[in-house]
């Protein structure tokens, strides 16, 4: 099967990698995305690959939210009444789901590689959420397409290069082992761009673009297809090297949004790591 209609691929090609956009997909009704199939995958995967929490979270959190008393698999099976969200991470560790991920990525590759080069580390995540669940404000280091398979949600995105929405020091902390959750202040909302997603639609999320997600009044199932590139690796390494400079008392310039702007700092960070200094 083809996973995206021609118009969606054309839209992706014209907007990737920096402009978020909604596109149609053909994954509705896929048997691997049914609740029982997902619950069985949760039971097969190592527990470290499954995160879940109560659905009604604030937009901004500190630390990890409390874990519900039921199991993650039962939370998936009872998601209409469990009051939870379940994030099944790295589903590519399950052979069935890895095959699906690679098939979807293969369809996108002709439009990815001319812009950001080879596809590295393809990964996928499934989010199963009770009605009105909130995924708190955070950022992610991957190129990402979030595909809505059931229910509806709104993702509010913020500029990826905004010092106000994700300060440089926070990037530096994340790329040297810190959390991805971000501090939230209500005055930041004005710069947000909400994207409403219905089942059958997807949303491209630029690398490190801060965002939060609110689900609609029905159960939601989403599949996040992600990959890394020279772009994302160099940006992350440049932020990490900036943390070294900041520790030495400097105020380094924020890394650029294109790989060639970050090559020197990225190289320096990798040298430090190779020497065991970091």
Buried (B, 14 or more C-beta within 10 A) or exposed (E): EEBBEEEBBEBBBEBBBBEBBBBBBBBEEBEBBBBEBBBBBBEEBEEEBBBBBBBBBEBBBEEEBEEBEBBBBBBBBBBEEBBBBBBBBBBBBBEEBBEBBEEBBEBBEEBBEEEBEEBBEBBBBBBBBBBBBBBBBBBBBBBBBBBBBBBBBBBBBBBBBEEEBBBBBBBBBBBBEEEBBBEBEEEBEEBBEEBEBEBBBBBBBBBBBBBBBBBBEBBBBBBBBBBBBBBBBBBBBBBBBBBBBBEEEEEBEBBBBBBEBBBEBBBBBBEBEEEEEB
